[in-house]
Amino acid sequence: MAVMKGPRPTPPGNMAASFLDMCPVMSFRLRRFMSSLVLILLSSLAVCSAFLSEFQRQQDSTSNSSPVLQASHRLLANICPKMDAENSSECSKKVVEVSQIRCALALLDANFFNDTKVLEIAKAAKEFNIPIVRANRKLVASANGGLHNPSPLVFNPEWSKEQSQGKAGRFNHPLTLGIQRPKNEEDIAFMSVLELGELIKTKQITSEELTRIFLKRLKRYNPVLEAVITYTEDLAYKQAQEADKLLSKGVYLGPLHGIPYGLKDIISVPHYNTTWGSTTFKNQMLNMEAWVYKRLKSAGAVLVAKLVTGSLAYDDIWFGGRTKNPWNIEEFSTGSSAGPAACTAAGMVPFAIGSETAGSITFPAARCGVTALRPTFGTVGRTGVMSISESLDKLGPFCRYAADCAVILDAIRGKDPDDQSSRDIPFGDPFSVDITKLTVGYLEDADKEVVHVLESKGVKMVPFKLNYTVNSVQGILNFTMDVDMLAHFDEWQRSGKDDEYETQDQWPLELRRARVVSAVDYVQKSISRNAFKAGEQGLIVAHLVRGTGHKELGES
């Protein structure tokens, strides 16, 4: 059996007595103060292991004194060099204040100041920082969601220093001449957007009839899939009738004229609840019209439903349940654009608009086996959309056909005057691209069957490796999302409404962690992010995965 050698440590219960034994000439009043001070320090240090560890590292390994006593001596010497009975109370307050501030600094990885500087920090924070912070919070953070006071920070995703100039002309979508209306509604429901558009254009079906078909399917399958939050039935029939009336006058707005669709329920539509999928906001009605909704309305599309978003755009759990994968209802759709993915896959809508900050378009699309397009950042304006992070949020279409994605992106893209990060990004005609002139980069874990198919079509496939680790990028991504999200939901957290959140190990935990990220660290994160932006020039870097609905795709 090993035997511990060296001086016996002082039991915690005897620390106060040992301290007094070291100071026999103290007055009774001062001795009583010192005893109280030691007990205060014991309580403070017990809840701050980082602070205690710092003192333990600095102590003399041969000393017979306890770490707490050494900490007490040093604090007293630094803060109260001429302590007597008259200033003992003030000294006690300063010692406790320094220990508490050091605990906070340790959480910020900034516990390197001496005691005098720590007190200076406390004084400046109280007199300067806190009044400004509270005034700013009252000015811009009284409402949640980032809708009314978007961040002025603008992220530019361009790889090169030269900005894209000019607008690209609208392309001509593929012709669908000769399309005939199927005999049953099931076949109609699974036609492409372009095919449905041809049926409307040739007056084989009306928009109102098409709207009825999809509303019926939404109501039929939603009890199983839990993918719809709000039916916009009155609005849908009104818009459908307007589309039919225009067509009767010879006015055709394009391939989306009279086509039903759904919106992820973080996108604001007047006169209907915008719940953000959250218990806290399930009765929220925003008197604003999202820019993407305006674009679709001007293209003649018909909104039939607001579809499930995971609570506050996180995963597939919302206040009404958890959205399922139509291909396998024993599993879930994953990702916060759960409703758009599931409804599109099940033929409940011809297309839907979802959003992505970190995987919420790509993951549910892969799980539910649909074609989706996560556009380049800044392609689609986000005014009227709940914000997680202004430098990461993107809107994009869910469809069953790639051609439909291109047509819908063409309708919703463009400069949003109220979204500082949106731009008129040139969008060449995707249907006239010579794919044999494309070079596509792929990672070693890409689906090799997809790689072989592209190679067989004449695409030049180039394997490459990242010049950074996935973990390093994920860390920057999490930093960005969490801090930005907290800035938009500060009131929600301060009021304790995060206790109502559907899954406590998601946003509530992450936003509490974000509370101790310093401004310095956030700026350094942004600088690091720019360093990762440089990609392989001339490559289309593809995330190659098939949408199968299989469990091995994993949860997002």
C-alpha positions in Angstrom: 0.0 0.0 0.0 1.4 3.4 -1.0 2.0 5.8 1.8 1.7 9.6 1.4 4.7 11.5 2.5 5.2 15.1 3.3 3.2 17.5 5.5 -0.3 16.5 6.4 -2.9 18.8 4.7 -5.1 20.9 6.9 -8.6 19.6 7.1 -11.1 22.0 5.6 -13.0 22.4 8.9 -9.8 23.5 10.7 -8.7 26.2 8.2 -10.2 29.1 10.1 -8.6 27.9 13.4 -5.2 27.4 11.7 -5.4 30.9 10.2 -6.0 32.4 13.6 -3.2 30.4 15.2 -0.9 32.1 12.7 -2.0 35.6 13.9 -1.9 35.6 17.7 -1.4 39.4 18.1 -4.6 40.4 16.2 -7.3 42.3 18.1 -10.5 40.4 18.8 -12.5 42.4 16.3 -9.9 41.9 13.6 -9.6 38.2 14.5 -13.4 37.9 14.1 -13.3 39.6 10.7 -10.5 37.4 9.5 -12.4 34.3 10.5 -15.4 35.5 8.6 -13.2 36.4 5.6 -11.8 32.9 5.5 -15.3 31.4 5.5 -16.4 33.7 2.7 -13.4 32.7 0.7 -14.1 29.0 1.3 -17.6 29.4 -0.1 -16.5 31.4 -3.1 -13.6 29.1 -4.0 -15.7 26.0 -3.6 -17.8 27.1 -6.6 -14.9 28.2 -8.7 -12.5 25.3 -9.3 -10.7 27.3 -12.0 -9.8 30.0 -9.5 -8.8 27.5 -6.9 -6.6 25.6 -9.4 -4.8 28.8 -10.2 -3.9 29.4 -6.6 -2.8 25.8 -6.1 -0.5 26.1 -9.1 1.2 29.1 -7.7 1.6 27.8 -4.1 5.0 26.6 -2.8 4.9 22.9 -3.0 6.9 22.7 0.3 4.6 25.0 2.2 2.7 23.7 5.2 -0.2 26.2 4.6 -3.4 25.3 2.8 -4.1 26.7 -0.7 -7.1 28.7 0.7 -4.9 30.4 3.3 -2.2 31.3 0.8 -5.0 32.7 -1.5 -6.3 34.7 1.5 -2.8 36.1 2.3 -2.1 37.2 -1.2 -5.5 38.8 -1.7 -5.2 40.6 1.6 -1.7 41.8 0.8 -2.6 43.0 -2.7 -5.9 44.6 -2.0 -5.6 45.7 1.7 -1.9 46.3 2.4 -2.8 48.5 5.4 -5.8 46.7 6.8 -7.1 47.5 10.2 -10.4 47.2 12.0 -11.7 50.4 10.4 -11.4 49.3 6.8 -12.0 45.5 7.3 -15.5 45.5 5.9 -14.4 47.3 2.7 -11.5 44.9 2.3 -13.8 41.9 2.7 -16.0 43.2 -0.1 -13.1 43.8 -2.4 -11.6 40.3 -1.8 -14.9 38.6 -2.6 -15.4 40.8 -5.6 -12.0 39.9 -7.0 -12.6 36.2 -6.5 -16.0 36.4 -8.2 -14.6 38.3 -11.2 -11.8 35.9 -11.6 -14.3 33.0 -11.8 -16.0 34.8 -14.6 -12.7 35.6 -16.4 -11.7 32.0 -16.2 -14.9 31.1 -18.2 -13.7 33.6 -20.8 -10.1 32.2 -20.8 -9.0 35.6 -19.6 -7.9 35.1 -16.0 -4.5 36.7 -16.4 -4.9 40.1 -14.8 -3.5 41.0 -11.4 -5.8 41.9 -8.6 -5.5 45.7 -9.1 -6.5 45.3 -12.8 -9.4 43.1 -11.9 -10.8 45.8 -9.6 -10.3 48.3 -12.5 -12.2 46.0 -14.8 -15.1 45.8 -12.3 -15.2 49.6 -11.8 -15.1 50.3 -15.6 -17.8 47.6 -16.3 -20.2 49.1 -13.7 -19.6 52.7 -14.7 -19.2 52.4 -18.5 -20.0 49.0 -20.0 -23.2 48.0 -18.3 -25.1 51.3 -18.8 -24.3 51.2 -22.6 -25.1 47.5 -22.9 -28.5 48.0 -21.2 -29.3 51.0 -23.3 -28.5 49.1 -26.5 -30.5 46.1 -25.4 -33.5 48.3 -24.7 -33.1 49.9 -28.1 -32.7 46.8 -30.3 -33.2 43.6 -28.3 -36.7 43.9 -26.8 -38.2 41.8 -29.6 -37.0 38.3 -30.6 -36.2 36.8 -34.0 -33.9 39.4 -35.6 -36.7 40.6 -37.8 -36.8 44.3 -37.0 -33.1 45.1 -36.2 -30.9 43.0 -38.4 -27.1 42.9 -37.8 -25.1 45.5 -39.8 -22.3 42.9 -40.2 -22.2 41.7 -43.8 -20.5 38.5 -44.9 -19.1 38.3 -48.4 -18.8 34.7 -49.6 -17.0 35.6 -52.8 -13.8 33.5 -53.3 -12.1 36.2 -55.4 -11.6 39.9 -54.7 -13.5 40.8 -57.8 -17.2 41.1 -57.3 -19.7 39.6 -59.8 -21.1 42.4 -61.9 -24.4 42.7 -63.7 -27.5 40.7 -63.9 -28.0 37.6 -65.9 -31.1 37.4 -68.1 -33.9 35.0 -67.2 -33.4 31.7 -68.9 -35.9 29.7 -70.9 -37.1 26.7 -69.0 -37.4 23.3 -70.7 -40.5 22.9 -72.9 -43.2 20.5 -71.8 -45.3 20.5 -74.9 -47.8 17.8 -75.3 -48.4 17.1 -71.6 -51.8 15.6 -71.0 -53.7 15.7 -67.8 -53.6 12.3 -65.9 -56.9 10.6 -65.1 -56.4 10.4 -61.3 -55.4 12.9 -58.8 -52.5 10.8 -57.4 -50.6 11.1 -60.7 -51.4 14.8 -60.9 -49.9 15.3 -57.4 -46.5 13.8 -58.4 -46.1 15.8 -61.6 -43.3 18.3 -61.9 -43.9 22.0 -61.4 -43.2 22.5 -65.1 -45.7 19.9 -66.1 -48.4 21.3 -63.8 -47.6 24.7 -65.2 -48.2 23.4 -68.7 -51.6 21.9 -67.6 -52.6 25.3 -66.3 -51.3 27.2 -69.3 -53.2 25.0 -71.7 -56.3 25.2 -69.4 -56.5 21.5 -68.9 -56.8 22.2 -65.2 -57.5 25.4 -63.2 -55.4 26.7 -60.3 -58.4 26.5 -58.1 -58.8 22.8 -58.9 -55.1 22.1 -58.4 -55.2 24.0 -55.0 -58.1 21.8 -53.9 -56.2 18.6 -54.8 -53.1 19.6 -52.7 -55.1 20.9 -49.7 -56.9 17.6 -49.6 -53.6 15.7 -49.7 -52.2 17.9 -47.0 -55.1 17.3 -44.7 -55.1 13.5 -45.5 -51.5 12.8 -44.7 -50.6 15.4 -42.1 -52.0 13.5 -39.1 -49.4 10.8 -39.8 -46.4 13.0 -40.9 -46.9 15.9 -38.6 -45.5 18.2 -41.3 -48.1 21.1 -41.4 -48.5 23.9 -38.9 -51.0 26.2 -40.5 -53.3 25.7 -43.5 -53.7 29.0 -45.5 -56.9 27.8 -47.2 -58.7 31.1 -47.6 -55.6 32.8 -48.9 -54.9 29.9 -51.2 -58.3 29.9 -52.9 -58.2 33.7 -53.3 -54.8 33.5 -55.0 -55.9 30.6 -57.1 -59.0 32.4 -58.3 -56.9 35.5 -59.1 -54.5 33.3 -61.2 -57.4 31.8 -63.1 -58.9 35.2 -63.7 -55.6 36.5 -65.1 -55.2 33.5 -67.4 -58.8 34.0 -68.7 -57.7 37.5 -69.7 -54.7 36.2 -71.6 -52.1 37.1 -68.9 -49.7 34.3 -68.1 -47.1 35.1 -65.4 -44.7 32.2 -66.1 -44.1 28.6 -65.0 -45.3 29.2 -61.4 -48.6 30.7 -62.4 -51.3 29.1 -60.3 -48.9 26.5 -58.7 -49.6 25.6 -55.0 -46.6 25.5 -52.6 -45.7 25.7 -48.9 -43.5 27.9 -46.8 -41.4 26.9 -43.8 -43.0 28.5 -40.8 -40.2 30.9 -40.0 -41.3 33.0 -43.1 -43.8 35.7 -42.3 -47.1 36.0 -44.1 -49.6 38.7 -43.0 -52.8 37.5 -41.2 -51.4 34.1 -40.4 -49.4 32.9 -37.4 -45.7 32.6 -37.8 -44.9 30.2 -35.0 -41.2 29.5 -35.6 -42.2 25.9 -34.5 -42.0 27.0 -30.9 -44.3 26.7 -27.9 -43.4 30.2 -26.9 -44.4 31.8 -30.2 -47.1 29.4 -31.4 -49.7 32.2 -31.3 -47.5 34.9 -32.8 -48.9 36.8 -35.8 -46.4 39.1 -37.5 -47.7 42.0 -39.5 -45.0 41.7 -42.2 -44.6 40.2 -45.6 -41.4 38.2 -46.2 -39.5 39.2 -49.4 -39.4 35.6 -50.7 -43.2 35.4 -50.3 -43.6 38.6 -52.3 -41.5 37.2 -55.0 -43.6 34.0 -55.3 -46.8 35.9 -55.1 -45.7 38.1 -58.0 -44.9 35.0 -60.0 -48.5 33.8 -59.5 -47.8 30.9 -57.0 -50.5 29.9 -54.5 -49.6 29.5 -50.9 -51.5 26.5 -49.4 -49.8 25.9 -46.1 -47.1 27.0 -43.6 -45.0 23.9 -43.0 -43.2 22.6 -40.0 -39.9 24.1 -38.8 -38.1 22.5 -35.9 -38.5 24.7 -32.9 -36.7 28.0 -33.5 -35.3 26.4 -36.7 -33.5 23.5 -34.9 -33.9 19.9 -35.9 -37.4 18.3 -36.6 -39.0 18.6 -33.2 -41.7 21.3 -32.8 -44.5 22.2 -30.4 -46.9 19.9 -32.2 -44.8 16.8 -32.4 -42.0 15.5 -34.6 -42.1 15.3 -38.4 -41.7 11.9 -40.0 -40.0 10.7 -43.2 -42.8 9.8 -45.8 -40.6 6.9 -47.1 -40.3 5.4 -43.6 -42.6 6.7 -40.9 -40.6 4.8 -38.3 -37.9 7.5 -38.6 -37.9 11.3 -38.7 -37.2 13.8 -41.4 -34.2 15.5 -39.6 -33.2 19.1 -40.0 -35.4 22.1 -39.3 -36.8 22.3 -42.8 -38.6 19.1 -41.9 -42.0 20.1 -43.2 -40.9 21.3 -46.6 -39.0 18.1 -47.2 -41.7 15.7 -46.0 -44.6 17.5 -47.7 -42.7 17.7 -51.1 -41.7 14.0 -50.9 -45.3 12.9 -50.1 -46.8 14.9 -53.0 -48.6 17.1 -50.6 -47.2 20.2 -52.4 -45.4 20.5 -55.8 -42.6 22.5 -54.1 -41.8 24.3 -50.8 -39.4 26.9 -49.5 -37.1 26.0 -46.7 -34.0 27.5 -45.0 -30.6 26.4 -44.0 -28.0 27.7 -41.5 -26.1 24.5 -41.1 -27.6 21.6 -43.0 -31.3 22.2 -42.7 -31.9 22.0 -46.5 -29.4 19.3 -47.4 -30.1 16.8 -44.5 -33.9 16.6 -44.7 -33.7 16.5 -48.5 -31.4 13.5 -48.4 -33.4 11.8 -45.7 -36.8 12.3 -47.5 -35.5 11.6 -51.0 -36.2 14.9 -52.7 -34.2 17.3 -54.8 -33.4 20.6 -53.0 -31.1 23.5 -53.7 -29.2 25.3 -51.0 -28.2 28.5 -52.9 -25.0 30.5 -52.5 -25.3 32.8 -49.5 -26.9 36.1 -50.5 -28.8 34.7 -53.5 -32.3 35.0 -51.9 -33.4 37.9 -49.7 -34.4 37.1 -46.1 -36.5 40.1 -45.0 -39.4 38.8 -42.9 -37.6 35.5 -42.0 -36.6 34.5 -38.5 -32.8 34.9 -38.2 -30.3 32.6 -36.6 -27.2 34.1 -38.2 -27.2 36.8 -40.8 -23.9 35.5 -42.2 -25.1 31.9 -42.5 -28.9 31.9 -43.1 -30.0 30.9 -46.7 -33.4 30.2 -48.3 -33.9 27.6 -51.0 -36.5 25.3 -52.8 -37.5 21.7 -52.1 -38.8 19.9 -55.2 -39.0 16.5 -56.7 -37.1 17.4 -59.9 -33.9 19.3 -60.5 -35.3 21.4 -63.3 -38.0 22.7 -60.9 -35.4 23.8 -58.4 -33.7 25.9 -61.1 -37.1 27.5 -62.1 -38.0 28.4 -58.6 -34.6 29.7 -57.7 -34.8 32.0 -60.7 -38.1 33.3 -59.4 -37.0 34.1 -55.9 -33.4 35.2 -56.3 -32.3 38.9 -56.5 -31.4 41.9 -54.5 -33.6 42.4 -51.4 -33.3 46.1 -50.5 -33.8 45.4 -46.8 -31.2 42.5 -46.6 -27.7 43.9 -46.7 -26.2 40.6 -47.6 -28.4 39.8 -50.6 -27.1 40.4 -54.1 -28.0 40.1 -57.7 -25.9 37.0 -58.3 -25.7 36.1 -62.0 -27.5 32.9 -62.8 -26.7 31.5 -66.2 -29.1 29.2 -68.0 -28.6 25.8 -66.3 -30.3 24.1 -69.2 -27.7 25.2 -71.7 -24.6 24.1 -69.8 -22.1 21.9 -71.5 -21.3 19.6 -68.6 -18.3 18.1 -70.4 -16.6 21.5 -69.6 -17.3 21.3 -65.9 -14.7 20.3 -63.3 -16.2 19.0 -60.1 -14.2 18.4 -56.9 -15.1 15.6 -54.5 -13.9 14.5 -51.1 -12.8 10.9 -50.5 -16.0 10.1 -48.6 -18.3 11.1 -51.5 -20.7 8.6 -52.8 -18.6 6.8 -55.5 -21.6 5.8 -57.5 -22.5 9.4 -58.0 -18.9 10.2 -59.0 -19.0 7.4 -61.6 -22.3 8.6 -63.0 -21.0 12.1 -63.5 -17.8 10.8 -65.0 -19.8 8.7 -67.5 -21.6 11.9 -68.6 -18.3 13.6 -69.4 -17.8 15.6 -66.2 -14.2 16.0 -65.1 -14.1 14.6 -61.6 -11.1 15.7 -59.4 -10.5 14.3 -55.9 -9.2 16.8 -53.4 -8.5 17.3 -49.7 -9.6 20.1 -47.4 -6.8 22.4 -46.2 -8.5 22.4 -42.8 -10.2 20.0 -40.5 -14.0 19.5 -40.3 -13.9 20.0 -36.6 -12.2 23.4 -36.9 -14.8 24.6 -39.4 -17.6 23.1 -37.2 -16.3 25.0 -34.2 -16.3 28.3 -36.1 -19.8 27.5 -37.4 -21.2 26.8 -33.9 -19.5 29.9 -32.5 -21.2 32.0 -35.2 -24.6 30.5 -34.9 -24.8 30.4 -31.2 -23.7 34.0 -30.6 -25.7 35.5 -33.4 -28.8 33.5 -32.3 -28.4 34.7 -28.7 -28.3 38.3 -30.0 -31.7 37.8 -31.6 -33.2 35.9 -28.7 -31.7 37.7 -25.7 -35.1 38.7 -24.3 -36.3 35.1 -24.7 -33.4 33.8 -22.6 -33.5 36.6 -20.0 -37.2 36.2 -19.3 -36.7 32.4 -18.7 -38.8 31.4 -21.7 -36.0 29.0 -22.8 -37.4 26.7 -20.1 -40.5 26.2 -22.4 -38.3 25.0 -25.2 -39.2 21.5 -26.5 -35.8 19.9 -26.2 -33.5 21.4 -23.5 -30.3 20.0 -24.8 -30.6 22.0 -28.0 -30.9 25.8 -28.2 -31.3 26.4 -24.4 -28.0 24.7 -23.7 -26.1 26.2 -26.7 -27.3 29.8 -26.0 -26.3 29.6 -22.3 -22.9 28.6 -23.5 -22.9 31.5 -25.9 -23.4 33.9 -23.1 -19.7 33.6 -22.1 -18.2 34.1 -25.6 -16.3 37.4 -25.5 -16.5 40.1 -28.3 -12.7 39.6 -28.8 -13.2 35.9 -29.4 -16.1 36.5 -31.7 -14.1 38.9 -33.9 -11.1 36.4 -34.0 -13.6 33.7 -35.1 -14.7 35.9 -38.0 -11.1 36.5 -39.0 -10.5 32.7 -38.9 -13.6 32.2 -41.0 -12.2 34.3 -43.8 -9.1 32.2 -43.8 -11.2 29.1 -44.6 -13.1 30.8 -47.4 -10.4 30.3 -50.0 -11.4 27.3 -52.0 -10.1 25.5 -55.1 -10.5 28.1 -57.8 -12.2 26.7 -60.9 -13.8 23.8 -59.1 -17.4 23.2 -58.4 -17.1 21.7 -54.9 -19.9 19.2 -54.6 -21.4 17.4 -51.6 -22.2 14.1 -53.3 -24.8 12.1 -51.6 -27.9 10.3 -52.8 -31.3 11.0 -51.2 -32.5 7.6 -50.0 -34.4 8.0 -46.8 -32.2 5.4 -45.2 -31.3 5.6 -41.5 -27.6 5.5 -42.1 -27.8 9.1 -43.3 -28.0 10.0 -39.7 -29.8 12.7 -37.7 -28.9 16.4 -38.1 
